[in-house]
Amino acid sequence: MRFLIFCLLLSQLSFSQLFNVPKDSAFVSYVEDLPATIAKLSPKEKNSYIYLASVNDVYNYFGYELYMKFQKFDFNRFHILGSQKCKQCLAVCHHASVNKNCHRNVCQFEWVWLKRLNEKAFTIIAEQQVIPVSDKLKKAIQFNYNDTIISNAGNSTKAIWVTHSGGDCHARFKHEIVKDNFYPIILLKEWNYYGGCCAGGQWDFAIEFSLPEGHYEYAKMEFLVD
């Protein structure tokens, strides 16, 4: 009986150790206060990853209670990355290595949340510039509710990221496209500067950038600045 209890404890310890060593030098800790399931996602969150870059993101996904709980989270230095993972795969199968075999039972996916350092997580894509939003670009995004990534027909190594931004009528915006150093994601970071106006405003921006080699998902992080 004691041997059985020892084996159970050892398996739980091994699971914990394996699960808590991601190959990500930006990783700080797991965020245990966020739920493993998200009741409602908008169409833009169909990607495999979700970035929480401000306390307002926490509110948008999880509501007022967790919004209040994360008021003291330092989003200037850190962000929270959510990804759908099967914990049994992480603990047993070692898919990150050469092993392709999987456990016998069906994978059970849930959201796992990582606290990560901004400065270690991202690399700026060197070649990028804001370009005019032409009628052709406006037509391309007319029926698209999300940001639109358009290949540059004249240059296969370039793409155009068209994004829709909203704020007060005097708001200012800064954009920067970065690559996540540890996950297959390209992000558009947007700083939305409050302009002190009571009315609202809407803008479209187009950023041409160099495409890194490989296959990527795309996500947007918005930072609200007073």
C-alpha positions as CSV (number, residue, x, y, z in Angstrom):
1,M,0.0,0.0,0.0
2,R,2.8,2.4,0.9
3,F,4.6,1.5,-2.4
4,L,1.4,2.3,-4.3
5,I,1.0,5.7,-2.6
6,F,4.7,6.4,-3.3
7,C,4.2,5.6,-7.0
8,L,1.2,7.9,-7.2
9,L,3.1,10.8,-5.6
10,L,6.1,10.2,-7.8
11,S,3.9,10.3,-11.0
12,Q,2.3,13.6,-9.8
13,L,5.7,15.1,-9.1
14,S,7.0,14.0,-12.5
15,F,3.9,15.4,-14.2
16,S,4.4,18.7,-12.4
17,Q,8.1,19.0,-13.2
18,L,7.6,18.2,-16.9
19,F,4.7,20.5,-17.2
20,N,6.5,23.4,-15.6
21,V,9.6,23.6,-17.9
22,P,8.5,25.2,-21.1
23,K,11.3,25.9,-23.7
24,D,10.7,29.7,-23.5
25,S,13.2,32.0,-21.9
26,A,10.5,34.7,-21.7
27,F,8.5,32.4,-19.4
28,V,8.2,33.7,-15.8
29,S,5.4,31.6,-14.2
30,Y,2.1,30.0,-14.9
31,V,-1.0,32.1,-14.2
32,E,-3.3,29.9,-12.2
33,D,-6.0,32.5,-11.6
34,L,-7.4,32.3,-15.2
35,P,-9.9,29.6,-16.2
36,A,-9.0,26.6,-18.4
37,T,-12.1,27.3,-20.6
38,I,-13.4,30.5,-22.2
39,A,-17.2,30.6,-22.5
40,K,-17.3,33.0,-25.4
41,L,-14.8,33.9,-28.1
42,S,-15.2,36.4,-30.9
43,P,-14.3,35.2,-34.4
44,K,-10.8,36.7,-34.1
45,E,-9.9,34.4,-31.2
46,K,-10.1,31.2,-33.3
47,N,-6.3,31.1,-33.3
48,S,-4.4,28.7,-31.1
49,Y,-3.0,31.5,-29.0
50,I,-4.5,34.5,-27.1
51,Y,-2.4,37.5,-25.8
52,L,-3.6,39.5,-22.8
53,A,-1.7,42.7,-23.0
54,S,-3.7,44.9,-20.6
55,V,-6.2,44.6,-17.8
56,N,-8.9,45.5,-20.3
57,D,-8.2,42.3,-22.2
58,V,-8.8,40.4,-18.9
59,Y,-12.1,42.2,-18.6
60,N,-13.1,41.5,-22.2
61,Y,-12.5,37.7,-21.9
62,F,-13.4,37.0,-18.3
63,G,-15.5,39.8,-16.8
64,Y,-15.4,42.2,-13.9
65,E,-14.3,39.9,-11.1
66,L,-11.0,38.9,-12.7
67,Y,-10.6,42.4,-14.1
68,M,-10.4,43.6,-10.5
69,K,-8.1,40.8,-9.5
70,F,-5.6,41.7,-12.2
71,Q,-5.5,45.4,-11.5
72,K,-2.0,45.2,-10.0
73,F,-0.5,42.9,-12.8
74,D,2.4,44.8,-14.4
75,F,1.4,44.8,-18.1
76,N,4.2,47.3,-18.8
77,R,6.8,44.5,-18.3
78,F,4.8,41.4,-18.8
79,H,2.0,39.9,-20.9
80,I,-0.1,36.7,-20.5
81,L,0.0,34.2,-23.3
82,G,-2.8,31.6,-23.5
83,S,-2.5,28.5,-25.6
84,Q,-4.6,25.3,-25.8
85,K,-2.7,22.4,-24.6
86,C,-3.2,18.8,-23.6
87,K,-1.5,18.5,-20.3
88,Q,-1.0,14.7,-20.7
89,C,0.9,15.4,-23.9
90,L,3.1,17.9,-22.1
91,A,3.8,15.6,-19.3
92,V,4.2,12.2,-21.1
93,C,4.6,12.5,-24.8
94,H,7.4,15.0,-25.3
95,H,6.1,16.2,-28.7
96,A,8.5,19.2,-28.5
97,S,11.3,16.7,-29.1
98,V,11.6,14.1,-31.9
99,N,9.0,11.8,-30.3
100,K,5.8,11.8,-32.3
101,N,4.0,9.1,-30.4
102,C,0.9,10.1,-28.3
103,H,-0.9,8.6,-25.4
104,R,-3.7,6.2,-26.1
105,N,-6.7,8.1,-24.8
106,V,-8.2,11.2,-26.5
107,C,-6.4,14.5,-25.9
108,Q,-8.2,16.9,-23.6
109,F,-7.3,20.4,-24.5
110,E,-7.6,23.4,-22.1
111,W,-6.2,26.9,-22.0
112,V,-2.9,27.2,-20.2
113,W,-1.7,30.7,-19.3
114,L,1.9,31.9,-19.1
115,K,3.3,35.1,-17.6
116,R,6.1,36.2,-19.9
117,L,8.6,39.1,-20.2
118,N,7.9,41.4,-23.0
119,E,11.5,42.2,-23.7
120,K,12.5,38.6,-24.1
121,A,9.4,37.4,-26.0
122,F,9.5,39.4,-29.1
123,T,11.8,40.5,-32.0
124,I,10.9,43.5,-34.1
125,I,10.6,42.8,-37.8
126,A,13.2,45.2,-39.2
127,E,11.5,46.2,-42.5
128,Q,8.1,47.7,-42.0
129,Q,6.4,51.0,-42.9
130,V,2.9,52.5,-42.7
131,I,1.5,53.0,-46.2
132,P,-1.7,54.7,-47.4
133,V,-4.9,52.7,-47.2
134,S,-5.8,52.6,-50.9
135,D,-9.3,51.8,-52.4
136,K,-8.0,48.4,-53.2
137,L,-7.1,47.7,-49.6
138,K,-10.4,49.1,-48.4
139,K,-12.2,46.7,-50.8
140,A,-10.2,43.8,-49.5
141,I,-11.3,44.4,-45.9
142,Q,-14.9,45.4,-46.7
143,F,-16.5,42.1,-45.6
144,N,-13.8,41.1,-43.1
145,Y,-14.5,41.7,-39.4
146,N,-10.9,41.1,-38.4
147,D,-7.5,42.4,-39.3
148,T,-6.5,41.4,-42.9
149,I,-3.1,40.1,-44.0
150,I,-2.6,40.7,-47.7
151,S,0.2,39.2,-49.8
152,N,2.1,41.8,-51.8
153,A,1.7,40.7,-55.4
154,G,4.7,42.6,-56.5
155,N,7.0,41.1,-53.9
156,S,6.5,37.6,-52.4
157,T,8.7,38.5,-49.4
158,K,6.4,41.3,-48.3
159,A,2.9,41.4,-46.9
160,I,0.5,44.2,-45.9
161,W,-1.3,44.2,-42.5
162,V,-4.5,46.2,-42.6
163,T,-5.9,46.9,-39.2
164,H,-9.0,48.7,-37.9
165,S,-8.5,50.9,-34.9
166,G,-10.9,52.9,-32.7
167,G,-10.5,55.5,-29.9
168,D,-11.5,59.0,-29.1
169,C,-11.7,61.6,-31.9
170,H,-8.2,62.9,-31.1
171,A,-6.5,59.6,-30.5
172,R,-3.0,58.9,-31.8
173,F,-1.7,55.5,-32.8
174,K,1.7,53.8,-33.0
175,H,2.2,50.4,-34.7
176,E,5.0,47.8,-34.6
177,I,5.0,44.3,-36.0
178,V,7.0,41.7,-34.1
179,K,7.7,38.0,-34.2
180,D,7.3,35.9,-31.1
181,N,10.7,34.3,-30.4
182,F,9.3,31.0,-29.1
183,Y,5.9,30.4,-30.8
184,P,4.8,30.6,-34.5
185,I,3.1,33.9,-34.2
186,I,3.5,37.4,-35.8
187,L,2.0,40.2,-33.8
188,L,0.9,43.7,-34.5
189,K,1.5,45.8,-31.4
190,E,-0.7,48.9,-31.3
191,W,-0.4,51.8,-28.8
192,N,-3.6,53.7,-28.6
193,Y,-2.9,57.1,-27.1
194,Y,-5.9,58.9,-25.4
195,G,-6.6,62.3,-27.0
196,G,-8.9,63.8,-24.5
197,C,-11.9,64.0,-26.8
198,C,-15.5,62.9,-25.7
199,A,-16.4,61.7,-29.2
200,G,-15.3,58.5,-30.8
201,G,-13.2,57.9,-33.9
202,Q,-12.4,55.0,-36.3
203,W,-9.4,54.6,-38.5
204,D,-7.8,52.0,-40.9
205,F,-4.1,51.6,-41.1
206,A,-1.9,49.5,-43.5
207,I,1.6,48.4,-42.6
208,E,3.8,46.7,-45.1
209,F,6.4,44.3,-43.6
210,S,8.9,41.7,-44.5
211,L,7.6,38.1,-44.1
212,P,9.9,35.8,-42.0
213,E,10.4,32.3,-43.3
214,G,7.9,29.7,-42.0
215,H,4.2,29.4,-41.2
216,Y,2.7,31.8,-38.7
217,E,-0.5,32.7,-37.0
218,Y,-1.3,36.4,-36.7
219,A,-2.5,38.3,-33.6
220,K,-2.9,41.9,-32.4
221,M,-2.0,43.4,-29.0
222,E,-3.4,46.7,-28.1
223,F,-2.0,48.9,-25.4
224,L,-4.2,51.8,-24.1
225,V,-2.1,54.8,-23.1
226,D,-3.4,57.8,-21.2
